[in-house]
Amino acid sequence: MGDSGGAFRFEGTPGKFEWSEGDLLSLDGALVGPGVQIYAPDEREPILYISELYKVNGTVLGDDVEGFVFWDHSYWPAGYDWKEFRVFKDLQLGWEAYANEYDDGTIEWGHLCLGREGFNFAGVADQNGAVVMDSGVTGGIDLGDDDWAQRTRWKMSSGQEWTFELEEGGETLRIHGSPVGRLPSAGRAHPPRR
């Protein structure tokens, strides 16, 4: 993508961060609201996942940008790389992180997961705090002809639902040389609002 020339700098203070990498990028972030914590106790392979959402402004490759950055921390037993860890390789089937800013200025964001052996959860928040924290989530994933998710639905214990669908004619990005061959998400970039 670009060469930072070794000029990486990331400074986080309570509620904000500054991230720069030479001419590659320069971003300032402000915390949207309280973070989300997900804890799955297990005798051998527990996980604690902490996620905060930051609204960012700045430049990437010289272009003005605005959007969101998740600043996540994850804790699991020593000796495993994330892709070797049971949560990644066996339990999670569909773990989606998302952030939406609506026309009225409200921001909703979170993590939604469907998995095996009851590894299902929703941690959804807005700028004021928790919207949904639920480990009784059910749902399903509709696969396309190539076995990639076309639609995923999460249903909360309360009956509230979230559904993510590929846009008409959309597909996940193909990545040559990737072991899975595709980018496992289907987001869309929008120019900064003025």
C-alpha positions, 0 to 999 in steps of 0.5 A: 500500500505504501511505505511509512519509511519507519516513521510509525507513531501511535499515541493513545491517551484516555478518550483519544489517539494519534496515529501517523506513519510518515506520508502513508497516513495521519489519523486523529481519533476520538472515543465514541462511547463506552467500550464493549467487553466479551468474556468467554470462560473456559478452563483451558482456553478462555478469552477476554476481548475488549473493543473501543470504537474511535471516530477518526479524521485525517489523511491516508495516502494524501486523501482526506478521510473520516470513518471509524477505527476499532481499538481492540485488545484480546487476552487468551492463554500464552503459547497461541497465535490468534489463528491457532487459537480455538476461538478462531479455528473452531468456534467462530463461524461468523464474527462481525464488527461493524459501525454505522453513523446515521443521518441524525448523528447517532452512532451504533457499533458492535460485535455480533458472533455466531459459532459452534458449541454456544459461542454466540454473542452480541455486544452492541453499543452507541455513544451513550453505552450498551444497547444489547449485551446478550449471550443467548443469540441465535441466527444463521448464515446463508451461503452463496454458490462459492460457500461465502456468506451472502446474508447473516442474521443474528437474533437476540434473546429479546427478539431484536434482530440484526441482518447483514447482506451483500449488496445486489451484485456484490461479492467479497474482495478477492485477494491473490496469494491469500490462503482463503482467497478473499477478504472476509468482509464486504464493506464499502468506503464512502468519501468524507462528509462535508 
